[in-house]
Amino acid sequence: ERFVLYHGNAFVNLVEGTHDGDRPFCSRALDFQGQFLVVLTRSRLDAERRTHEFHFAKLLGRIGADDEGSLHHRFMGQQLEMTLIQNPAQLAPGDEEIVQLYFETEPLAGQTITAAHRDGERLLEASAVTDSRGVVRLRLPAAGTWLLSAAYTRSCKGCKDADVENFHATYSFELGS
């Protein structure tokens, strides 16, 4: 439904030329330097379970050594969305990343956000529950790629083909320079 790459003040629609099931899902040469953000929105109906599944993903990356940029906290209007308060490229292992979770543009309290990082054979995890402002502080003990995830479920009111809506949000980024 939405697959876009943002860098600086520009964006590229990545939907064209991608197909579900392809491996890799998208392969594209990038010809710029600096921070970029990839935003993906997908949904599907599981008719057997009468559930609508919604997936909202963000990937923050950078090309080159420049660790400046503000895309990490840009709000993209996803139904379930995480934003990062600090630029993770400027954090060191052991620092806290402050994350805010929104549902339908409002801060979402009482939801667990989990951070995961694979360090060889070890899986490092940290989790916390959002406060009244939808905020968590996660101490991330290792440099490298981290994946944040959150989920929210509600009854599907007025839906003819589903009883439940499941919303999943992920945010992937590199901690440290």
Buried (B, 14 or more C-beta within 10 A) or exposed (E): EBBBBBBEEEEBEBEEEBEEEEEEEBEEEEEEEBBBBBBBBBBEEEEEEEBBBBBBBBBBBBEEEEBEBEBBBBEBEBBBBBBBEBBBBBBEEEBBBBBBBBBEEEBBBEBEBBBBBEEEEEEBEBBBEBEEEBBBEBEBEBBEBBBBBBBBEEEBEEBEEBEBBBBBBBBBBBBBE
